């Protein structure tokens, strides 16, 4: 599976990846499948030089390491790119040799993507994958790029979207992303019951992610199926609300989870703000101006930080218990 995925990456990103000897910045832990395949296996296959950053949270050491090399590639995630862009020292680096930057592991913030492109002159090529697919399923390339999407399926990979009823989703309508290809796992180790839940008899992996395919074949990941919130009969996807909230100039981070109760869920928003004077009422009014009424959060809570994984991905599951409001 892993070697197949490396070959698929080479075939699909030909023309986007630099040649042998290029310095690829590797700031993510190699035990995560995204970095393992991109910064370890693909780096070896392409003859690249990996610049390992042991602690990307130490921004001073990180920036110091980047000053000493002519980086040609960067493998990151949205929160990492966002944090670096806030550092004045990072913005003074020489990006003239940078030819490729990739993003995975979580949705790329549109604001982060735009700011990175403006600073470096190189767009972030967002892709989509999961451990069960070794991991890459689709990605943008320099030849085929569409902001706000995770690109097209990579070589020898089939993607279809399935409705809750088991049929094929209509073009442009959301459905569960199903994947078939040589990078798809055979099953979970010693767990046939779990395997049967995600791999059907025709070899399709049911990812649990909701996506939309456009007429040109570009895939947009909407959210995790399990994170979807049903409000007054309407499907609400947290990613959409989080992306909008982060367009507010004072919001540095946002996370949406289901609050209330299982029978009557409501939208709970957690935010990290750079402006201590910003109030929930002001932010709610901002949401009312830009969101459909049923997508407007019912509760807003300010935090100094949001719980994140070692990769930097916000852990929604840790915020769900705190979102319960039994008196409402």
Secondary structure by P-SEA (a helix, b strand, c coil): caaaaaaaaaaaaccccccccbbbbbccccccaaaaaaccaaaaaabbbbbccccccaaaaaaaaaaaccccbbbbcaaaaaaaaacccccccccccccbbbbccccccaaaaaaaaaacccccccccccccccccccccccccccccccccccccbbbbbbcccccccccccccccccccccccccccccaaaaaacccccccccccccccccccbbbbbccccccccccccbbbbaaaaaaaaacccccccbbbbbcccccbbbbbbbbccccccccaaaaaaaaaacccccccccbbbbbccccccccccccccccccccccccc
